[in-house]
Amino acid sequence: MARGIIKHMKRMYAPKQWMLDKLKGRWAPKPSAGPHKLRECMPLIVMLRERLKYALTYREVKMIVMQRLIKIDGKVRSDMFYPAGFMDVVQIEKTKENFRLLYNTKGRFALHKIAKEEAGYKLCRVKKVTRGPKGIPYAITHDGRTVRYPDPDIKANDTIRLELATGKIQDYVKFEAGNTVMISGGNNIGRVGVITHRERHPGSFEIVHIKDQAGHAFN
């Protein structure tokens, strides 16, 4: 029997990093389909009501987003379940605030305040570089973007600096030893360190060895 799409989410099933109270209700907001996965995102309602405390109720959040006050990556988003994720830029022009969504070392989303100049770009991890119709090369990023005609030197796992206004690549960093990285999944989520060594296992997963500022090594 076809069940169709599920539009609800139980409170107990909501991702831990949203830090919702267990006893404050049965339901949790279910993020809309968007650039980030359900369990790797934070909907605007959680951000405005639980984190920034700009609203107390569901209805107040609705009023804020319907007034077109919230921008994600330079675009107005009026859906309060819109999934914002890692490295997204959140702009609230009325309060002249700019945030970047990052992970803390507990694996929870932290709204990191940034300057207006820094809000004009974001860093994206390249997931795949391939060719489209008529042999046009394009890169796919971690937030679902496709960027046509990337630099031929850009490969999978590299990081690009994307200008939000134009969608063009401004700069890129190779995924190689000596570069600083931030881990965006797994047990070490949110940790920052320098790549020391990259173990390649053809046909299986690669192991990347990282050392943080305190000298602790992890992979």
KOLVO-138863 format. One line per 3 residues: number of its first residue (from 1); their letters; for each residue x, y, z of C-alpha. Coordinates in nm, 3 decimals, decimal comma. Example, Ala and Ser with C-alpha at 12.3 -4.5 7.8 and 13.67 -1.06 7.14 Angstrom:
# residues 2
1 = AS = 1,230:-0,450:0,780 ~ 1,367:-0,106:0,714 .
END
This chain:
# residues 219
1 = MAR = 0,000:0,000:0,000 ~ 0,139:0,341:-0,096 ~ 0,178:0,561:0,208 .
4 = GII = 0,281:0,886:0,039 ~ 0,511:1,150:0,185 ~ 0,532:1,193:0,560 .
7 = KHM = 0,471:1,553:0,661 ~ 0,517:1,515:1,036 ~ 0,804:1,443:1,271 .
10 = KRM = 0,779:1,318:1,627 ~ 0,973:1,508:1,893 ~ 1,172:1,200:1,995 .
13 = YAP = 1,286:1,142:1,637 ~ 1,411:1,501:1,585 ~ 1,790:1,534:1,547 .
16 = KQW = 1,973:1,567:1,880 ~ 2,164:1,877:1,769 ~ 1,840:2,082:1,759 .
19 = MLD = 1,826:2,036:2,139 ~ 1,447:2,038:2,163 ~ 1,290:1,962:2,501 .
22 = KLK = 1,139:1,614:2,516 ~ 0,841:1,720:2,722 ~ 0,739:2,041:2,543 .
25 = GRW = 0,507:1,863:2,301 ~ 0,467:1,555:2,089 ~ 0,571:1,701:1,754 .
28 = APK = 0,878:1,865:1,606 ~ 0,908:2,080:1,293 ~ 0,988:1,869:0,987 .
31 = PSA = 1,228:2,050:0,749 ~ 1,118:2,102:0,390 ~ 1,305:1,934:0,106 .
34 = GPH = 1,607:2,148:0,027 ~ 1,984:2,167:-0,018 ~ 2,072:1,988:0,309 .
37 = KLR = 1,967:1,648:0,443 ~ 1,698:1,627:0,711 ~ 1,939:1,517:0,983 .
40 = ECM = 2,216:1,758:0,878 ~ 2,016:2,080:0,879 ~ 1,837:2,326:1,105 .
43 = PLI = 1,497:2,462:0,995 ~ 1,443:2,838:1,029 ~ 1,177:2,786:1,297 .
46 = VML = 1,428:2,611:1,528 ~ 1,688:2,880:1,456 ~ 1,458:3,176:1,530 .
49 = RER = 1,262:3,027:1,821 ~ 1,511:2,803:2,004 ~ 1,849:2,962:1,922 .
52 = LKY = 1,814:3,334:1,852 ~ 1,500:3,369:2,070 ~ 1,349:3,622:1,829 .
55 = ALT = 1,011:3,447:1,858 ~ 0,830:3,260:2,131 ~ 0,568:3,073:1,929 .
58 = YRE = 0,512:2,904:1,592 ~ 0,286:3,192:1,488 ~ 0,547:3,457:1,567 .
61 = VKM = 0,807:3,277:1,353 ~ 0,553:3,266:1,069 ~ 0,504:3,644:1,098 .
64 = IVM = 0,883:3,704:1,081 ~ 0,947:3,489:0,772 ~ 0,633:3,613:0,593 .
67 = QRL = 0,762:3,969:0,625 ~ 1,059:3,848:0,414 ~ 1,312:3,946:0,679 .
70 = IKI = 1,532:3,635:0,669 ~ 1,787:3,570:0,394 ~ 1,978:3,244:0,350 .
73 = DGK = 2,281:3,265:0,117 ~ 2,159:3,603:-0,010 ~ 1,806:3,485:-0,099 .
76 = VRS = 1,488:3,567:0,094 ~ 1,330:3,252:0,238 ~ 0,967:3,275:0,350 .
79 = DMF = 0,931:2,904:0,436 ~ 0,986:2,863:0,809 ~ 1,080:2,498:0,761 .
82 = YPA = 1,355:2,582:0,509 ~ 1,662:2,365:0,589 ~ 1,970:2,578:0,657 .
85 = GFM = 2,290:2,376:0,693 ~ 2,667:2,376:0,736 ~ 2,841:2,693:0,606 .
88 = DVV = 2,514:2,869:0,514 ~ 2,501:3,248:0,560 ~ 2,196:3,377:0,751 .
91 = QIE = 2,123:3,749:0,714 ~ 1,870:3,949:0,916 ~ 1,877:4,299:0,769 .
94 = KTK = 1,640:4,451:1,024 ~ 1,887:4,382:1,307 ~ 2,192:4,421:1,073 .
97 = ENF = 2,312:4,075:1,179 ~ 2,497:3,817:0,972 ~ 2,560:3,460:1,089 .
100 = RLL = 2,737:3,158:0,947 ~ 2,613:2,813:1,050 ~ 2,904:2,606:1,180 .
103 = YNT = 2,937:2,304:1,406 ~ 3,075:2,320:1,758 ~ 3,280:2,028:1,893 .
106 = KGR = 2,965:1,866:2,035 ~ 2,828:1,835:1,681 ~ 2,561:2,100:1,735 .
109 = FAL = 2,497:2,397:1,509 ~ 2,652:2,723:1,628 ~ 2,546:3,058:1,481 .
112 = HKI = 2,879:3,232:1,434 ~ 2,850:3,611:1,393 ~ 3,030:3,749:1,087 .
115 = AKE = 3,092:4,090:0,927 ~ 2,891:4,212:0,628 ~ 3,191:4,164:0,394 .
118 = EAG = 3,228:3,800:0,500 ~ 2,856:3,738:0,438 ~ 2,914:3,783:0,064 .
121 = YKL = 3,075:3,442:0,018 ~ 3,064:3,086:0,150 ~ 3,289:2,781:0,141 .
124 = CRV = 3,157:2,471:-0,035 ~ 3,302:2,122:-0,046 ~ 3,311:1,975:-0,396 .
127 = KKV = 3,140:1,634:-0,399 ~ 3,190:1,548:-0,765 ~ 3,323:1,697:-1,087 .
130 = TRG = 3,167:1,561:-1,405 ~ 3,056:1,656:-1,755 ~ 2,705:1,746:-1,867 .
133 = PKG = 2,542:1,780:-2,211 ~ 2,783:1,889:-2,488 ~ 3,077:1,797:-2,263 .
136 = IPY = 3,036:2,099:-2,034 ~ 3,228:2,035:-1,708 ~ 3,051:2,115:-1,382 .
139 = AIT = 3,113:2,068:-1,010 ~ 2,852:1,956:-0,753 ~ 2,890:2,102:-0,403 .
142 = HDG = 2,781:1,979:-0,059 ~ 2,482:2,217:-0,061 ~ 2,336:2,093:-0,388 .
145 = RTV = 2,475:2,361:-0,620 ~ 2,609:2,292:-0,966 ~ 2,884:2,527:-1,080 .
148 = RYP = 2,963:2,519:-1,453 ~ 3,313:2,551:-1,596 ~ 3,512:2,511:-1,271 .
151 = DPD = 3,892:2,545:-1,276 ~ 4,033:2,221:-1,431 ~ 4,250:2,180:-1,119 .
154 = IKA = 3,941:2,147:-0,891 ~ 3,869:1,785:-0,798 ~ 3,633:1,602:-0,556 .
157 = NDT = 3,684:1,688:-0,184 ~ 3,846:2,024:-0,264 ~ 3,692:2,339:-0,115 .
160 = IRL = 3,576:2,633:-0,324 ~ 3,501:2,989:-0,217 ~ 3,173:3,082:-0,382 .
163 = ELA = 3,050:3,438:-0,432 ~ 2,681:3,431:-0,334 ~ 2,567:3,722:-0,552 .
166 = TGK = 2,696:3,573:-0,878 ~ 2,741:3,203:-0,797 ~ 3,095:3,220:-0,935 .
169 = IQD = 3,404:3,052:-0,788 ~ 3,643:3,312:-0,642 ~ 3,910:3,081:-0,506 .
172 = YVK = 3,975:2,717:-0,418 ~ 4,181:2,510:-0,172 ~ 4,308:2,161:-0,251 .
175 = FEA = 4,235:1,867:-0,019 ~ 4,597:1,782:0,066 ~ 4,843:1,758:0,357 .
178 = GNT = 4,919:2,086:0,534 ~ 4,575:2,242:0,486 ~ 4,333:2,324:0,769 .
181 = VMI = 4,003:2,134:0,769 ~ 3,679:2,121:0,971 ~ 3,508:1,785:1,011 .
184 = SGG = 3,141:1,792:0,912 ~ 3,027:1,439:1,002 ~ 3,101:1,139:1,225 .
187 = NNI = 3,233:1,114:1,581 ~ 3,480:1,403:1,545 ~ 3,223:1,644:1,398 .
190 = GRV = 3,312:2,011:1,451 ~ 3,682:1,950:1,519 ~ 3,934:2,163:1,333 .
193 = GVI = 4,287:2,050:1,247 ~ 4,559:2,024:0,987 ~ 4,579:1,729:0,748 .
196 = THR = 4,900:1,536:0,817 ~ 4,854:1,233:0,594 ~ 4,598:1,081:0,356 .
199 = ERH = 4,580:0,702:0,339 ~ 4,441:0,582:0,009 ~ 4,260:0,246:-0,012 .
202 = PGS = 4,147:0,186:-0,371 ~ 3,797:0,037:-0,376 ~ 3,734:0,131:-0,014 .
205 = FEI = 3,722:0,441:0,207 ~ 4,022:0,669:0,243 ~ 4,155:0,750:0,590 .
208 = VHI = 4,266:1,108:0,650 ~ 4,492:1,172:0,951 ~ 4,443:1,513:1,117 .
211 = KDQ = 4,625:1,693:1,400 ~ 4,462:1,976:1,597 ~ 4,621:2,280:1,764 .
214 = AGH = 4,666:2,099:2,095 ~ 4,866:1,826:1,920 ~ 4,594:1,557:1,940 .
217 = AFN = 4,583:1,332:1,634 ~ 4,259:1,182:1,503 ~ 4,123:1,050:1,175 .
END
